[in-house]
Amino acid sequence: MEFSYKVIDEKNTIKKGAIEAHDKEAAKRIIIDNNWQIIELEETSKVLAWINKPIETKLSFEAISSFCTQMAMMVRTGANLIKGLEILRDQTKDKNLQRVITTLITEVSRGSSLSAAMRACGDSLPELLISLVTVGEQSGNLDKVLNNMAEYYDRENFIRKKIANASVYPVILTAVLVILVIFFVNFILPEISGLLAESGGELPLITQIMINSATFLADNFLLIVLILFGIAGIFMRLRNIPTNRIKIDALKLRLPMFGKNLKNVITARFCRTLALFLKASIPIIPILDSMEKIVGNEVSRLAVAQAREKIIKGKGLAAAFGEEKFFDEMVIQMMTIGEETGQLDDLMEEIAIYYDKEVEMGITKMVALVEPVFTIIIGILAGIMIISVALPIFSLSDGIK
């Protein structure tokens, strides 16, 4: 339940706001715990609460990495947590991060632990971070956990930016192509066809096809958009069916170049996350429970789930994962060595770094391939448009002669 309040705070100023509580008595206790004097306290209507409810936006990996780094410094130096959070909130320019830190300050002020306060932020913070912070608090290694998470999200952010940068060139070329086609269809073709019609000549086949295509698109634009949205909606609905999701994700992994890069990204994420959990001294079964939600592909999720069942039945980690076709032989070998030497966390971290480099090289190759392919496609379309304009002009010149 949400309650709106009007209070006198510790600075003797009137303050208004809203809080979540189980009932009115619980809301009163929260206000009294903050050393505020109650002026008004009323339950907010459900409609008003829904309207005023803030939109939860997930933080970017860059913001999370920065947050973890600074929090680790504060924890390590023994600074007051609330004071540190207030400093961090004042320093950051990210509005979403400011909102999350404000929630953390409120929850910690009420006596909640950092992990409990993070959980109160809803979906803004990833479950992986909250789980490991909980472990860090219990083990007394919170600063190390936060440092490890900062490195983890910094690396994830780097990979995402690398992929985003790789898509910039195709997006720009596609936009240029669309603008070129719109200009050509709406301004050049009508003029040429009008001149040819006045002269009594016939339009060349390629020009006629272009004009007919443009007319069809103009007359049925709304219908085409609705059909495309309908197809996208049907696809999303079908994808939510587990069997279809497995087939679609399996198809992604079989795509030339893209599939290999996707598999490398998943493998790097799997190894890095496994290393993080192992360093936090979490038992392997809870680790694999969390890993199913992190890998990001239904084929790899199924492989982790099946390996987990085999481990529960008594198989070793390397033996269980070795029976799953998704994981490369090198990963399995490193798991075997890690189990034998007791250095599984370090070896998984090294494997993650190796696959990160593979991802970087793979993306570089994809960009090197995409650029000439898109250039050729645009060249072909531009050539078709030039020909469809040039042929009518030649016909007009022949008619004049």
Backbone torsions as a table, in degrees:
resi	resn	phi	psi	omega
1	MET	NA	147.2	179.1
2	GLU	-110.5	137.4	-179.6
3	PHE	-124.7	133.3	173.6
4	SER	-91.5	141.2	-176.2
5	TYR	-133.3	158.0	171.2
6	LYS	-134.8	117.2	-172.3
7	VAL	-135.7	168.6	169.0
8	ILE	-106.2	117.8	-174.9
9	ASP	-83.7	-174.4	-175.6
10	GLU	-66.5	-14.7	178.6
11	LYS	-97.5	9.7	-180.0
12	ASN	62.9	32.4	174.5
13	THR	-114.3	148.8	179.8
14	ILE	-76.8	132.3	-175.4
15	LYS	-131.5	137.2	177.3
16	LYS	-118.9	151.9	178.8
17	GLY	177.4	-165.5	179.7
18	ALA	-141.5	146.4	178.8
19	ILE	-135.6	154.2	175.5
20	GLU	-96.1	132.9	177.5
21	ALA	-154.8	160.4	-178.4
22	HIS	-66.4	-41.4	177.1
23	ASP	-152.6	-176.2	-175.2
24	LYS	-66.7	-37.2	178.6
25	GLU	-63.2	-40.3	177.8
26	ALA	-65.0	-38.0	177.8
27	ALA	-64.1	-40.8	177.8
28	LYS	-60.9	-43.0	-178.9
29	ARG	-62.9	-39.9	179.3
30	ILE	-61.6	-44.7	-178.8
31	ILE	-66.1	-43.3	179.3
32	ILE	-64.3	-38.2	178.3
33	ASP	-62.5	-26.4	178.4
34	ASN	-86.7	5.8	-179.5
35	ASN	62.6	37.0	176.0
36	TRP	-104.6	150.5	175.4
37	GLN	-99.9	126.6	-174.9
38	ILE	-78.1	128.9	171.2
39	ILE	-102.1	-50.1	177.9
40	GLU	-139.6	145.1	176.0
41	LEU	-150.2	109.7	-177.2
42	GLU	-133.4	148.0	176.1
43	GLU	-70.5	132.7	178.7
44	THR	-77.8	138.1	177.8
45	SER	-63.3	150.2	-176.6
46	LYS	-61.0	-39.0	-179.5
47	VAL	-66.0	-45.1	-179.6
48	LEU	-66.4	-38.8	178.3
49	ALA	-62.8	-38.8	179.3
50	TRP	-67.7	-39.8	-179.5
51	ILE	-66.1	-41.2	-176.4
52	ASN	-83.1	-6.4	-177.3
53	LYS	-64.2	125.0	-178.9
54	PRO	-69.7	147.1	178.2
55	ILE	-78.0	121.2	-178.4
56	GLU	-80.6	121.6	179.3
57	THR	-118.1	130.0	179.6
58	LYS	-67.4	139.8	178.0
59	LEU	-71.4	148.5	174.7
60	SER	-70.1	155.9	178.4
61	PHE	-61.6	-32.1	178.7
62	GLU	-64.8	-42.5	179.2
63	ALA	-66.6	-40.6	179.7
64	ILE	-64.7	-42.2	179.2
65	SER	-61.2	-44.3	178.8
66	SER	-63.7	-42.6	179.7
67	PHE	-61.2	-46.7	-178.7
68	CYS	-63.6	-40.9	-179.6
69	THR	-61.4	-47.7	-177.6
70	GLN	-71.2	-35.4	177.0
71	MET	-65.2	-39.3	178.5
72	ALA	-61.0	-40.5	178.5
73	MET	-63.2	-42.3	-179.2
74	MET	-66.3	-42.9	-180.0
75	VAL	-65.1	-41.7	-177.8
76	ARG	-65.2	-36.8	-178.5
77	THR	-83.9	-6.4	178.9
78	GLY	76.3	21.2	-179.3
79	ALA	-69.0	155.0	176.6
80	ASN	-61.9	128.5	-172.5
81	LEU	-63.2	-45.2	-178.0
82	ILE	-65.7	-44.0	179.1
83	LYS	-62.5	-41.7	178.9
84	GLY	-62.8	-41.8	178.8
85	LEU	-64.6	-38.3	178.1
86	GLU	-64.1	-41.3	177.3
87	ILE	-63.0	-44.3	-179.3
88	LEU	-62.9	-41.0	179.1
89	ARG	-63.3	-40.3	-178.8
90	ASP	-70.9	-28.4	-176.4
91	GLN	-81.8	-34.5	-173.4
92	THR	-76.3	146.7	177.7
93	LYS	-103.3	-5.6	179.0
94	ASP	-77.4	114.2	-176.6
95	LYS	-61.7	-40.0	179.8
96	ASN	-64.3	-41.1	178.8
97	LEU	-67.1	-37.8	176.8
98	GLN	-60.3	-42.0	179.5
99	ARG	-63.6	-43.1	179.8
100	VAL	-64.9	-43.8	-178.9
101	ILE	-65.3	-36.5	176.6
102	THR	-60.2	-42.4	176.6
103	THR	-63.3	-41.5	179.6
104	LEU	-62.0	-42.8	179.9
105	ILE	-61.6	-43.9	-179.9
106	THR	-61.7	-46.3	-177.0
107	GLU	-69.2	-42.0	179.7
108	VAL	-66.5	-35.2	177.7
109	SER	-62.6	-28.1	179.1
110	ARG	-82.7	-3.9	177.9
111	GLY	105.7	4.3	179.8
112	SER	-75.3	152.0	172.7
113	SER	-72.5	167.3	-179.3
114	LEU	-61.5	-43.3	-179.1
115	SER	-64.6	-40.2	178.0
116	ALA	-65.8	-39.0	177.4
117	ALA	-65.1	-39.3	178.4
118	MET	-64.7	-37.1	178.9
119	ARG	-66.6	-27.8	179.1
120	ALA	-72.4	-10.3	179.5
121	CYS	-81.7	4.3	178.4
122	GLY	70.5	-134.6	-176.6
123	ASP	-90.0	6.5	-178.3
124	SER	-66.0	-33.3	-179.6
125	LEU	-111.0	139.7	-178.7
126	PRO	-68.3	147.5	-178.4
127	GLU	-61.4	-35.5	179.5
128	LEU	-58.1	-46.0	-179.4
129	LEU	-63.2	-45.3	-178.5
130	ILE	-63.0	-43.0	-178.9
131	SER	-61.3	-44.1	-177.5
132	LEU	-73.9	-31.8	175.0
133	VAL	-64.8	-38.9	176.0
134	THR	-58.8	-45.3	178.7
135	VAL	-64.3	-40.9	179.5
136	GLY	-62.2	-39.3	177.8
137	GLU	-65.8	-40.4	-178.3
138	GLN	-70.2	-34.9	-176.2
139	SER	-91.5	-12.7	-177.6
140	GLY	82.5	11.8	-179.6
141	ASN	-112.6	38.2	-174.6
142	LEU	-60.7	-40.1	-178.7
143	ASP	-63.7	-40.8	178.8
144	LYS	-66.3	-41.4	178.2
145	VAL	-61.2	-44.8	-179.5
146	LEU	-65.1	-37.8	176.5
147	ASN	-63.9	-44.1	178.3
148	ASN	-62.4	-40.3	179.5
149	MET	-68.5	-34.1	176.5
150	ALA	-61.6	-44.8	177.8
151	GLU	-64.4	-40.2	-179.1
152	TYR	-61.6	-50.7	-176.5
153	TYR	-74.2	-27.5	174.3
154	ASP	-64.1	-40.6	179.2
155	ARG	-69.7	-42.5	177.5
156	GLU	-60.8	-39.7	178.7
157	ASN	-65.0	-39.7	179.0
158	PHE	-61.9	-44.7	-179.3
159	ILE	-64.4	-43.2	-179.9
160	ARG	-63.5	-41.1	179.1
161	LYS	-66.4	-36.6	178.3
162	LYS	-61.7	-44.2	179.4
163	ILE	-67.1	-41.7	179.8
164	ALA	-63.2	-42.5	179.0
165	ASN	-63.7	-34.8	179.4
166	ALA	-66.7	-25.8	-177.9
167	SER	-89.4	-6.9	-177.3
168	VAL	-63.5	-47.5	-176.6
169	TYR	-61.0	-50.2	177.1
170	PRO	-59.5	-38.1	-179.8
171	VAL	-64.8	-43.9	179.4
172	ILE	-63.4	-45.3	179.7
173	LEU	-62.9	-40.2	178.7
174	THR	-63.6	-42.3	178.6
175	ALA	-62.8	-42.9	178.2
176	VAL	-62.0	-41.6	-180.0
177	LEU	-63.5	-43.9	180.0
178	VAL	-62.9	-45.1	178.9
179	ILE	-61.6	-42.2	-179.9
180	LEU	-62.1	-44.4	-179.2
181	VAL	-66.2	-43.2	179.6
182	ILE	-61.9	-44.7	178.3
183	PHE	-61.6	-44.5	-178.4
184	PHE	-63.7	-46.7	-175.5
185	VAL	-70.6	-37.1	-173.9
186	ASN	-89.9	-22.2	-174.0
187	PHE	-119.3	-42.9	-173.7
188	ILE	-85.1	-52.7	-176.8
189	LEU	-57.4	-45.8	179.8
190	PRO	-59.1	-38.6	179.3
191	GLU	-64.4	-46.3	-178.4
192	ILE	-64.2	-46.4	-178.2
193	SER	-65.6	-34.4	178.4
194	GLY	-65.4	-44.5	178.6
195	LEU	-62.2	-42.3	-178.1
196	LEU	-68.0	-36.7	179.1
197	ALA	-66.4	-38.3	178.6
198	GLU	-65.6	-34.3	-179.7
199	SER	-80.5	-7.9	178.5
200	GLY	83.4	8.4	179.9
201	GLY	-84.0	166.3	178.0
202	GLU	-99.5	143.7	178.5
203	LEU	-73.7	138.3	173.3
204	PRO	-61.1	154.9	-175.9
205	LEU	-56.3	-46.0	-176.2
206	ILE	-64.5	-36.2	178.0
207	THR	-68.6	-41.2	179.3
208	GLN	-63.1	-40.3	177.9
209	ILE	-62.1	-42.9	179.5
210	MET	-62.8	-43.7	-179.4
211	ILE	-66.1	-43.6	179.2
212	ASN	-62.6	-40.3	179.2
213	SER	-64.4	-43.4	179.8
214	ALA	-64.6	-40.8	178.8
215	THR	-64.0	-42.8	179.5
216	PHE	-62.3	-44.0	-180.0
217	LEU	-64.7	-40.8	-179.6
218	ALA	-66.6	-41.2	-177.2
219	ASP	-74.3	-28.2	-173.8
220	ASN	-119.6	24.0	-174.8
221	PHE	-58.6	-49.9	-178.2
222	LEU	-61.8	-42.1	179.2
223	LEU	-62.7	-41.8	-179.8
224	ILE	-64.1	-42.1	178.7
225	VAL	-62.0	-44.1	179.6
226	LEU	-63.1	-39.9	178.6
227	ILE	-64.3	-42.8	-179.9
228	LEU	-63.8	-42.1	176.8
229	PHE	-64.1	-38.6	178.2
230	GLY	-63.6	-43.2	178.4
231	ILE	-63.4	-42.0	178.5
232	ALA	-63.1	-40.5	178.9
233	GLY	-64.8	-43.0	177.9
234	ILE	-63.3	-41.6	179.5
235	PHE	-61.8	-44.5	-179.7
236	MET	-64.7	-38.1	179.0
237	ARG	-66.7	-43.0	179.2
238	LEU	-66.4	-34.2	-178.5
239	ARG	-67.6	-25.4	179.8
240	ASN	-72.4	-14.2	175.3
241	ILE	-77.3	123.2	-173.3
242	PRO	-50.0	-44.4	-177.8
243	THR	-64.1	-38.8	178.9
244	ASN	-70.6	-37.5	179.7
245	ARG	-62.4	-39.8	177.4
246	ILE	-62.9	-43.5	-179.0
247	LYS	-64.1	-42.5	-178.9
248	ILE	-66.7	-44.8	179.8
249	ASP	-67.0	-33.5	176.3
250	ALA	-67.3	-38.0	177.6
251	LEU	-64.1	-39.8	177.6
252	LYS	-57.7	-41.3	-178.1
253	LEU	-70.8	-18.3	-179.9
254	ARG	-94.5	-6.1	-179.9
255	LEU	-66.6	139.9	179.7
256	PRO	-58.4	134.8	178.0
257	MET	64.4	-54.9	-178.8
258	PHE	-60.5	-43.4	-178.4
259	GLY	-61.0	-43.0	179.9
260	LYS	-65.2	-42.8	178.8
261	ASN	-64.8	-40.3	178.3
262	LEU	-62.2	-43.3	178.7
263	LYS	-62.6	-39.9	178.6
264	ASN	-65.3	-39.1	177.4
265	VAL	-62.1	-45.8	-179.4
266	ILE	-64.1	-43.3	-179.2
267	THR	-64.0	-43.1	178.2
268	ALA	-61.8	-43.4	179.0
269	ARG	-64.3	-42.2	179.5
270	PHE	-60.8	-48.5	-176.9
271	CYS	-67.5	-40.2	-178.9
272	ARG	-67.0	-42.1	-179.8
273	THR	-67.9	-39.2	177.6
274	LEU	-61.7	-41.6	178.4
275	ALA	-62.7	-41.0	179.1
276	LEU	-61.5	-46.8	-179.5
277	PHE	-64.2	-41.6	-178.8
278	LEU	-65.5	-38.1	178.2
279	LYS	-66.2	-26.9	177.4
280	ALA	-84.0	3.0	177.6
281	SER	61.4	39.9	177.3
282	ILE	-91.3	138.1	177.9
283	PRO	-59.0	152.1	-170.6
284	ILE	-64.9	-36.2	-177.4
285	ILE	-65.7	-49.9	174.3
286	PRO	-59.6	-32.5	176.9
287	ILE	-59.7	-50.2	-176.6
288	LEU	-68.2	-29.9	174.3
289	ASP	-59.5	-43.9	180.0
290	SER	-73.1	-35.2	-177.2
291	MET	-62.4	-30.8	179.8
292	GLU	-59.4	-31.5	-176.3
293	LYS	-87.6	-11.8	-170.4
294	ILE	-100.1	-32.0	-169.8
295	VAL	-62.2	-29.9	170.8
296	GLY	83.0	12.7	177.8
297	ASN	-146.8	136.3	-173.8
298	GLU	-66.1	-33.5	179.6
299	VAL	-66.0	-47.0	179.4
300	SER	-69.1	-36.2	177.6
301	ARG	-61.5	-41.5	179.2
302	LEU	-65.8	-38.2	178.3
303	ALA	-63.1	-42.9	178.4
304	VAL	-65.0	-41.7	-179.1
305	ALA	-63.7	-41.9	-179.4
306	GLN	-68.8	-39.3	177.3
307	ALA	-64.0	-38.8	178.6
308	ARG	-60.4	-43.8	179.6
309	GLU	-62.1	-37.8	179.8
310	LYS	-69.2	-36.1	178.4
311	ILE	-66.8	-39.5	177.2
312	ILE	-59.8	-34.7	-179.4
313	LYS	-80.3	-2.8	173.1
314	GLY	118.6	-2.5	-179.9
315	LYS	-78.5	155.4	175.9
316	GLY	-74.2	164.6	-177.7
317	LEU	-60.0	-52.3	-178.0
318	ALA	-64.1	-40.9	-179.5
319	ALA	-64.6	-40.7	-179.2
320	ALA	-67.0	-46.3	-179.6
321	PHE	-73.9	-25.6	178.4
322	GLY	-64.6	-23.6	178.9
323	GLU	-84.3	-5.6	178.1
324	GLU	-96.9	127.5	-173.9
325	LYS	-70.9	-18.6	-174.9
326	PHE	-65.0	-39.4	-171.8
327	PHE	-86.2	137.9	-179.3
328	ASP	-67.8	157.6	-179.3
329	GLU	-61.7	-35.3	-177.9
330	MET	-64.2	-38.8	178.6
331	VAL	-62.9	-43.0	-179.5
332	ILE	-65.4	-41.5	179.1
333	GLN	-62.3	-42.7	178.8
334	MET	-66.2	-35.5	175.4
335	MET	-62.5	-43.2	-179.7
336	THR	-61.9	-47.3	179.4
337	ILE	-63.7	-41.4	-179.3
338	GLY	-62.7	-41.3	177.8
339	GLU	-65.1	-37.9	-177.6
340	GLU	-72.9	-35.1	-175.0
341	THR	-98.0	-11.5	-177.6
342	GLY	76.6	18.6	-180.0
343	GLN	-118.2	37.7	-175.9
344	LEU	-61.2	-40.5	-178.6
345	ASP	-62.8	-44.1	-179.7
346	ASP	-66.0	-41.6	-179.1
347	LEU	-67.5	-38.0	177.5
348	MET	-64.7	-35.7	178.1
349	GLU	-66.8	-40.6	178.0
350	GLU	-65.8	-40.0	177.5
351	ILE	-63.8	-38.9	178.3
352	ALA	-61.2	-41.7	178.9
353	ILE	-63.8	-40.7	178.9
354	TYR	-60.5	-47.0	-178.4
355	TYR	-71.0	-28.2	173.6
356	ASP	-60.0	-43.0	178.8
357	LYS	-65.9	-37.6	177.1
358	GLU	-62.6	-39.8	178.7
359	VAL	-63.9	-45.1	179.2
360	GLU	-59.1	-46.4	179.2
361	MET	-65.2	-39.0	179.5
362	GLY	-63.7	-42.2	179.0
363	ILE	-65.6	-40.1	178.0
364	THR	-60.2	-42.7	177.9
365	LYS	-64.5	-40.8	179.1
366	MET	-62.1	-43.2	178.8
367	VAL	-63.1	-43.6	179.2
368	ALA	-61.2	-30.3	179.3
369	LEU	-84.2	-38.8	-175.9
370	VAL	-65.9	-40.1	-176.5
371	GLU	-57.8	-53.0	178.7
372	PRO	-66.6	-34.0	179.8
373	VAL	-62.6	-47.5	179.2
374	PHE	-65.9	-36.0	177.6
375	THR	-62.4	-42.0	178.8
376	ILE	-64.9	-43.4	-179.3
377	ILE	-61.6	-46.3	179.3
378	ILE	-64.9	-38.4	177.7
379	GLY	-60.9	-42.8	179.8
380	ILE	-64.2	-46.8	-179.6
381	LEU	-65.2	-40.9	177.3
382	ALA	-63.5	-38.4	177.8
383	GLY	-63.3	-42.1	178.6
384	ILE	-62.2	-42.5	-179.8
385	MET	-66.0	-40.5	179.3
386	ILE	-63.7	-43.4	179.9
387	ILE	-63.7	-42.0	-178.8
388	SER	-66.6	-21.3	174.8
389	VAL	-89.2	-40.0	-175.2
390	ALA	-67.3	-40.4	-177.5
391	LEU	-60.8	-46.0	176.5
392	PRO	-62.1	-35.8	179.2
393	ILE	-64.4	-42.4	176.8
394	PHE	-61.8	-38.9	178.7
395	SER	-64.5	-40.1	178.2
396	LEU	-63.6	-42.8	-178.7
397	SER	-66.1	-36.4	176.8
398	ASP	-65.9	-36.9	180.0
399	GLY	-67.9	-35.9	179.8
400	ILE	-66.5	-40.4	-179.9
401	LYS	-64.8	NA	NA
